[in-house]
């Protein structure tokens, strides 16, 4: 299947080639728009290690035509302390499970695996690699894009999906004010390990580190994603021997966490990320320009939702512009307003909650951290905290996706 049409009133240009861009393209194509993706690299390629995808994200990918066998089995998620004491078991919502036809909430998968499946759904002629975006010029009924080398393209709307240092977002909204969140992530994956129960994963903390693991599927084979979050800052030195550094952190942790470094290739299966955010924005659109994903809301790993929210953004954006003539700026503005209303507060809540958790678990001095941990270990506070802060709004958003129900 190919898509080479470029009809005035139907033209959607997307700058960037990550999961948010591909989701946006697939969503608009399903609404009979003409789509072109402009990626600066020679090809669209996922970077990073494993991710967690939640049930609404999987339902959206399924609606694009993706077979969900790539994501394997659901995970029963626990929150524990370093010694293995259970603090919270994340509950499943039976209404969400019933309506979406997807069991549980979290699914682990390598980013490259799910991204490959998404790319397979994109028709030929949509992706234009090797196009480095320079700037745009907004006209009365269109937008003119300029790329390095002088090439120009005229479109009806421009979608910025070019990541945390987005050139589209910077031109539309100004300096993003990026700041280091005070945490560093070591994100890893490995093959299957015997004796770990199926459908089981947890997030655990001591007074300054997080150590976690989830089951996942890679190329049809079971394995695990695991990660460590540690305090960091701008310019913090990177350890020369990462394996020793990580092994030392986990040496006194409850099993199975100390086993993961032993079976992981630190040259090809470990990624380091310094986590940056930007202040929350009130709108993600301006004129004929709109953004999705990290271009407007980079997310701390504490949300476990960065890739997922970018995928959701593209779906909702196309939904709000369905059926309109994109040359009509009033109709475009009305659609963008609905998109902002649908997404901005919800995503900002998740972004800010995740950032708060990062500070709470990695920036609290030791005496106060002991008090914090005692509260989490011996009171129901954390259960209520996670329900209100993390699950409640996400479950409501999912229940509202009635067009994706299978029952």
C-alpha positions as CSV (number, residue, x, y, z in Angstrom):
1,X,0.0,0.0,0.0
2,X,1.3,3.5,-0.9
3,X,0.2,7.0,0.1
4,X,1.4,9.7,-2.3
5,X,-1.6,12.1,-2.4
6,X,-1.1,15.6,-1.1
7,X,-4.5,17.2,-1.4
8,X,-5.1,20.8,-0.1
9,X,-7.3,20.7,2.9
10,X,-6.1,17.2,3.8
11,X,-2.3,17.8,4.2
12,X,-0.7,16.9,7.6
13,X,3.1,17.3,7.8
14,X,4.8,15.7,10.8
15,X,8.4,16.6,11.9
16,X,10.0,13.8,13.8
17,X,10.0,10.0,13.3
18,X,9.5,8.5,16.8
19,X,6.5,6.6,18.2
20,X,4.4,9.8,18.7
21,X,5.0,10.8,15.1
22,X,4.1,7.3,13.8
23,X,1.0,7.1,15.9
24,X,-0.1,10.6,14.7
25,X,0.4,9.5,11.1
26,X,-1.5,6.2,11.5
27,X,-4.4,8.1,13.2
28,X,-4.7,10.7,10.5
29,X,-4.4,8.2,7.7
30,X,-7.3,6.3,9.2
31,X,-9.3,9.6,9.0
32,X,-8.5,9.9,5.2
33,X,-5.9,12.7,5.6
34,X,-2.7,12.9,3.5
35,X,0.3,12.5,5.7
36,X,4.0,13.0,5.3
37,X,6.6,12.3,8.1
38,X,9.9,14.2,7.9
39,X,12.7,12.5,9.8
40,X,16.2,13.9,10.0
41,X,17.9,10.5,10.4
42,X,18.4,8.1,7.4
43,X,15.5,6.0,8.8
44,X,12.9,6.1,11.6
45,X,14.4,4.1,14.4
46,X,13.5,3.6,18.0
47,X,16.2,4.4,20.6
48,X,16.3,3.2,24.2
49,X,15.5,0.0,25.9
50,X,12.3,-1.5,27.2
51,X,9.1,0.4,28.0
52,X,5.8,-0.2,29.8
53,X,2.6,0.2,27.8
54,X,-0.7,0.5,29.5
55,X,-4.0,-1.0,28.3
56,X,-5.4,2.2,26.7
57,X,-2.2,2.5,24.6
58,X,-2.5,-1.1,23.5
59,X,-6.2,-0.5,22.6
60,X,-5.1,2.4,20.4
61,X,-2.4,0.4,18.7
62,X,-4.9,-2.4,18.1
63,X,-7.2,0.1,16.4
64,X,-4.4,0.9,14.0
65,X,-4.2,-2.8,13.0
66,X,-1.3,-3.9,15.2
67,X,-1.4,-7.5,16.5
68,X,-0.9,-7.3,20.3
69,X,1.0,-10.6,20.4
70,X,4.2,-8.5,20.4
71,X,3.5,-7.4,24.0
72,X,3.2,-10.8,25.6
73,X,1.5,-11.2,29.0
74,X,0.1,-8.6,31.5
75,X,2.0,-7.9,34.7
76,X,0.7,-7.9,38.2
77,X,2.6,-4.8,39.7
78,X,3.7,-4.5,43.2
79,X,5.5,-1.7,45.1
80,X,8.0,-2.9,47.7
81,X,10.9,-1.7,49.8
82,X,14.5,-2.8,49.4
83,X,14.0,-5.8,51.7
84,X,11.0,-7.1,49.7
85,X,8.2,-5.9,52.0
86,X,5.1,-5.3,50.0
87,X,3.7,-1.8,50.2
88,X,1.1,-1.8,47.5
89,X,-0.4,-4.3,45.0
90,X,-1.6,-2.2,42.0
91,X,-5.2,-3.2,41.5
92,X,-6.8,-4.0,38.1
93,X,-10.0,-2.2,37.2
94,X,-12.5,-4.9,36.0
95,X,-14.5,-2.3,33.9
96,X,-11.3,-1.4,32.0
97,X,-10.5,-5.0,31.4
98,X,-14.0,-5.8,30.2
99,X,-14.4,-2.9,27.9
100,X,-11.0,-3.0,26.4
101,X,-10.7,-6.8,26.2
102,X,-7.2,-6.4,27.6
103,X,-6.3,-8.0,31.0
104,X,-4.4,-6.0,33.6
105,X,-2.8,-2.6,33.1
106,X,1.0,-2.8,32.4
107,X,2.7,-4.7,29.6
108,X,6.5,-4.8,29.1
109,X,8.0,-4.7,25.7
110,X,11.2,-3.5,24.0
111,X,10.7,-0.1,22.4
112,X,12.3,-1.4,19.2
113,X,9.9,-4.4,19.0
114,X,6.7,-2.4,19.3
115,X,8.1,0.4,17.1
116,X,8.9,-2.0,14.4
117,X,5.3,-3.3,14.4
118,X,4.1,0.3,14.2
119,X,6.3,1.1,11.2
120,X,5.0,-2.0,9.4
121,X,1.5,-0.3,9.4
122,X,2.8,2.9,7.6
123,X,2.1,2.9,3.9
124,X,5.0,3.5,1.4
125,X,5.4,7.2,0.5
126,X,4.6,8.5,4.0
127,X,8.0,8.6,5.6
128,X,10.6,11.0,4.1
129,X,13.9,10.3,5.8
130,X,17.0,12.5,5.7
131,X,15.0,15.7,6.0
132,X,16.3,18.0,8.8
133,X,13.8,20.6,9.7
134,X,15.0,24.2,9.9
135,X,11.9,26.4,10.3
136,X,8.4,27.1,9.2
137,X,6.5,30.1,7.8
138,X,2.8,30.3,8.5
139,X,0.6,31.6,5.7
140,X,-3.1,32.5,5.5
141,X,-4.3,29.0,4.6
142,X,-1.1,26.9,4.9
143,X,2.3,26.4,6.4
144,X,5.6,26.4,4.5
145,X,8.3,24.2,5.9
146,X,12.0,24.7,5.2
147,X,14.5,21.9,5.5
148,X,18.3,21.9,5.5
149,X,19.5,22.2,1.9
150,X,16.8,24.6,1.0
151,X,13.9,22.2,0.2
152,X,10.5,23.6,1.1
153,X,7.1,21.8,1.6
154,X,3.7,23.4,1.9
155,X,1.1,21.8,4.2
156,X,-2.2,22.6,5.9
157,X,-1.0,21.9,9.5
158,X,2.3,21.1,11.0
159,X,2.7,18.6,13.8
160,X,5.9,18.8,15.9
161,X,6.8,15.3,17.1
162,X,10.6,15.9,17.2
163,X,11.4,15.2,20.8
164,X,12.4,17.0,23.9
165,X,14.6,19.5,22.0
166,X,12.0,20.1,19.3
167,X,12.7,22.8,16.8
168,X,9.0,23.0,15.9
169,X,8.1,23.6,19.6
170,X,10.9,26.1,20.1
171,X,9.8,28.2,17.2
172,X,6.1,28.1,18.2
173,X,6.5,28.5,21.9
174,X,10.0,29.8,22.6
175,X,12.7,28.5,24.8
176,X,11.4,25.3,26.6
177,X,13.3,26.0,29.8
178,X,14.6,22.4,30.1
179,X,15.9,21.5,33.5
180,X,17.5,18.4,34.9
181,X,15.1,16.6,37.3
182,X,17.8,15.3,39.6
183,X,17.6,11.6,38.6
184,X,19.5,9.3,36.3
185,X,18.0,6.1,34.8
186,X,19.9,2.9,34.0
187,X,17.4,1.0,31.8
188,X,18.3,-2.6,30.9
189,X,16.8,-5.8,29.5
190,X,17.8,-9.5,29.6
191,X,16.6,-12.9,28.6
192,X,14.4,-15.1,30.7
193,X,15.6,-16.0,34.3
194,X,14.3,-19.2,35.8
195,X,12.2,-19.3,39.0
196,X,10.7,-15.8,38.8
197,X,6.9,-16.2,38.9
198,X,5.0,-15.4,35.6
199,X,3.1,-12.1,35.3
200,X,5.1,-10.7,38.2
201,X,7.0,-7.4,38.5
202,X,7.7,-4.8,41.1
203,X,8.9,-1.3,41.8
204,X,11.1,-1.1,44.9
205,X,13.0,1.6,46.8
206,X,15.5,2.1,49.5
207,X,16.2,5.5,50.9
208,X,17.8,6.9,47.7
209,X,17.5,4.3,44.9
210,X,14.7,2.7,42.9
211,X,15.2,-0.8,41.5
212,X,12.5,-2.5,39.5
213,X,11.8,-5.3,37.0
214,X,8.9,-6.4,34.7
215,X,8.5,-9.3,32.4
216,X,8.5,-8.5,28.7
217,X,8.7,-10.1,25.2
218,X,11.4,-9.6,22.7
219,X,11.2,-11.1,19.2
220,X,8.6,-13.5,20.5
221,X,10.8,-14.7,23.4
222,X,10.2,-14.0,27.1
223,X,12.6,-11.9,29.1
224,X,12.8,-9.0,31.5
225,X,13.2,-5.3,31.5
226,X,14.8,-3.9,34.7
227,X,16.1,-0.6,35.7
228,X,17.7,1.6,38.4
229,X,16.9,5.2,39.2
230,X,19.5,7.1,41.2
231,X,20.1,10.7,42.3
232,X,21.9,12.8,39.6
233,X,22.5,16.3,38.5
234,X,23.7,18.2,35.5
235,X,27.3,17.2,34.8
236,X,27.5,14.3,37.3
237,X,30.3,12.0,36.2
238,X,29.4,8.7,34.6
239,X,31.0,5.6,36.3
240,X,33.7,4.0,34.2
241,X,32.6,0.5,35.2
242,X,28.8,0.5,34.9
243,X,28.4,-3.2,35.7
244,X,30.3,-2.8,39.0
245,X,28.4,0.4,39.8
246,X,25.0,-1.2,39.3
247,X,25.9,-4.5,41.0
248,X,27.1,-2.6,44.0
249,X,23.8,-0.8,44.3
250,X,21.8,-4.0,44.1
251,X,24.1,-6.2,46.3
252,X,21.9,-6.0,49.4
253,X,18.6,-5.9,47.6
254,X,15.9,-8.6,48.0
255,X,15.9,-11.3,45.3
256,X,15.6,-11.4,42.4
257,X,17.1,-7.9,41.8
258,X,20.8,-8.8,42.4
259,X,20.5,-11.5,39.6
260,X,19.8,-9.2,36.8
261,X,23.2,-7.7,36.2
262,X,24.7,-11.2,36.0
263,X,22.7,-12.1,32.9
264,X,22.8,-8.7,31.1
265,X,25.1,-7.6,28.4
266,X,26.2,-4.1,29.5
267,X,27.5,-3.2,26.0
268,X,24.2,-3.8,24.2
269,X,21.4,-4.1,26.7
270,X,21.8,-1.1,29.0
271,X,21.0,2.5,28.4
272,X,21.7,5.6,30.5
273,X,19.3,8.5,30.5
274,X,19.7,11.8,32.3
275,X,16.1,12.9,32.9
276,X,15.1,16.4,31.8
277,X,11.7,18.0,32.0
278,X,10.2,21.4,31.0
279,X,7.7,23.5,32.9
280,X,4.1,22.4,32.2
281,X,2.4,24.2,29.3
282,X,-1.2,25.3,29.1
283,X,-1.6,24.9,25.3
284,X,0.2,22.7,22.8
285,X,-1.0,24.6,19.7
286,X,-0.5,27.9,18.0
287,X,-2.1,28.9,14.7
288,X,-1.6,26.0,12.4
289,X,1.1,24.4,14.5
290,X,0.5,21.7,17.1
291,X,2.8,19.3,19.0
292,X,2.7,15.9,20.5
293,X,4.9,13.8,22.9
294,X,8.2,15.0,24.3
295,X,8.1,18.1,22.2
296,X,5.6,19.6,24.7
297,X,5.7,17.2,27.7
298,X,8.9,15.2,28.4
299,X,8.0,12.7,31.1
300,X,10.0,11.3,34.0
301,X,10.3,7.5,34.2
302,X,8.1,7.6,37.3
303,X,5.1,8.0,35.1
304,X,6.0,4.8,33.2
305,X,4.0,6.5,30.4
306,X,6.2,8.6,28.2
307,X,6.0,6.6,25.0
308,X,2.4,5.7,25.8
309,X,1.3,9.3,26.2
310,X,2.9,10.3,22.9
311,X,1.0,7.5,21.1
312,X,-2.2,8.7,22.8
313,X,-1.6,12.3,21.7
314,X,-1.5,11.4,18.1
315,X,-4.7,9.4,18.3
316,X,-6.6,12.2,20.1
317,X,-5.3,14.9,17.8
318,X,-6.6,13.1,14.7
319,X,-9.9,12.4,16.4
320,X,-10.5,16.1,17.1
321,X,-9.7,17.1,13.5
322,X,-11.8,14.3,11.9
323,X,-13.8,15.5,8.9
324,X,-12.7,19.1,8.7
325,X,-11.1,21.1,5.9
326,X,-7.6,21.9,7.2
327,X,-7.5,25.1,5.1
328,X,-10.2,26.5,7.4
329,X,-8.3,28.1,10.3
330,X,-11.4,28.5,12.4
331,X,-12.2,24.7,12.1
332,X,-8.5,23.9,12.8
333,X,-8.4,26.1,15.8
334,X,-11.6,24.6,17.2
335,X,-10.1,21.1,16.7
336,X,-6.9,22.1,18.4
337,X,-8.9,23.6,21.3
338,X,-10.6,20.2,21.8
339,X,-7.3,18.4,21.7
340,X,-5.8,20.8,24.3
341,X,-8.9,20.3,26.5
342,X,-8.7,16.5,26.2
343,X,-4.9,16.1,26.8
344,X,-3.1,19.0,28.5
345,X,-4.4,18.8,32.0
346,X,-4.4,15.0,32.0
347,X,-0.8,14.8,30.8
348,X,0.4,17.7,33.0
349,X,-1.0,15.8,36.0
350,X,1.0,12.7,35.1
351,X,4.1,14.6,34.3
352,X,4.0,16.7,37.5
353,X,3.1,13.6,39.7
354,X,6.0,11.7,38.2
355,X,8.4,14.6,38.8
356,X,7.1,14.8,42.4
357,X,7.8,11.1,43.0
358,X,11.3,11.6,41.6
359,X,12.0,14.3,44.1
360,X,10.4,12.5,47.0
361,X,12.3,9.2,46.4
362,X,15.7,10.7,45.4
363,X,16.1,14.1,46.9
364,X,14.9,13.7,50.5
365,X,17.8,13.7,53.1
366,X,18.3,10.5,55.0
367,X,16.6,11.3,58.3
368,X,13.4,12.4,56.6
369,X,13.7,9.5,54.1
370,X,13.5,7.1,57.0
371,X,10.3,8.7,58.2
372,X,8.9,8.6,54.6
373,X,9.8,4.9,54.3
374,X,8.2,4.0,57.7
375,X,5.0,5.6,56.5
376,X,5.1,3.7,53.2
377,X,6.0,0.4,55.0
378,X,3.4,0.5,57.8
379,X,0.5,2.6,56.8
380,X,-2.0,2.5,53.9
381,X,-0.9,5.9,52.7
382,X,1.0,4.7,49.7
383,X,-2.0,2.7,48.4
384,X,-4.2,5.7,48.5
385,X,-1.5,7.9,47.1
386,X,-1.0,5.7,44.1
387,X,-4.7,5.2,43.5
388,X,-5.4,9.0,43.5
389,X,-2.2,10.2,41.9
390,X,-1.6,7.5,39.3
391,X,-4.5,5.3,38.5
392,X,-7.7,7.3,39.0
393,X,-7.4,9.8,36.1
394,X,-5.8,7.2,33.8
395,X,-8.7,4.8,34.3
396,X,-11.3,7.5,33.7
397,X,-9.5,8.5,30.4
398,X,-9.6,4.9,29.4
399,X,-13.3,4.4,30.2
400,X,-14.0,7.4,28.0
401,X,-12.5,5.7,24.9
402,X,-15.8,4.1,24.1
403,X,-15.0,3.8,20.4
404,X,-12.3,1.3,21.4
405,X,-14.6,-1.0,23.4
406,X,-14.7,-4.6,22.3
407,X,-17.7,-5.6,24.4
